[in-house]
Amino acid sequence: MPRSTGSTPKTWHEPLRRLPRDGLRGLARLRRQDKDLFTRTRQAITHLASQPYPDNAIAWGATGVYLLHLGSIRILYEVDDGAGTIYIINVAVIS
């Protein structure tokens, strides 16, 4: 999906509310193990609500799915431009 370049900003839904159950479990486990990394991960996910196409996100073909690399954090997510929604598919920490 092409990056949005229009002059009208789009209102996106809060991505954390769309996190699947497995993703929530992963975040809860991360919160218990490393609070600093959890905070950075949550900030990155929340930032997707204002910028769903950051420069460091890699598109997975034309599927609307992106992989965001942030240090040791990997966030797999899908953008639904029509609904203005971001679906977090998975959150992983690479050691």
N, C-alpha and C positions, 0 to 999 in steps of 0.2 A: 504494500500500500504506500503511495507517495506521501512524503512529509507535507504537512499542512503549511502553506505559505500565504494563505488569505489574510486580509487585514482585520477581519472580525474574529476576536478570540472565542474559542469554543469552551463551553462549560462542561467539564468532565465530572463524572460521578466519583466519589471516594473509592479508590481501588481496594482498600483494606476490607470494605464491606462485601466485596465480591470474591474474597479469597476462599477457595475450596477447603473442605475439612482437612485434607492432608497438609495443605499449606499452612493452615492455622496451627496444626499440631507441630509442624516444623518450626514455626515462629515461636510457639510456646516453649519448645525444647531449647531453641536458641536463646530465649530470654532467660531461662534458668542457667544455661552454661556460660553465656558471655553477654552481659547487659550492654556493654559498649557497642558490640557488633550488632546486637538486636536494635539498639537505638539508630545506628547508621542505616540498617536495613529498612526499618520503618520509615525513616526520613526519605530514603530513596523511593520507596513505594508511594509515599504521599506526594513526592515531587512529580511522579508520573501523572497525577491528576492535573497539574498545570502544564506539563510538558511531556506528552505521551511518546514523543519521538526524539529523545536525547541523542546527541551525536555519537555516544558510545554504545548505542543499541544496535544490534545486528539483526537485520530482517531475515526471517526464514522463508525465502522465496516470496511468493505473492499471497501468502496465507493470512497475513495480518498478525502473525505471531512474531515476537521479537525476543531476543536474548540480551539482557543488560548485564554488562560486566562492570563491577565496582570493587576493585581490589579482589578480595577473596569471596565476595558475594556474587552469586549468579541469580538473576530474576528472569524467569520465563513468563511472558505475558502476551495477551492478545488484545488488540485494539479494535473496537467496534465503532467506527466513525459515525455510522448512522444513528446509533443509540447514545453516542457520547459516553461510552463505558469502556473501562479497562478491566480485563479479567486476568488476575494473577493465577497462573497455572502452577508454578512451583517456585520455591525459594530454596537455594542450596548454598552451603558454605564449602569452599574448596580449601582443603588444608595444604 
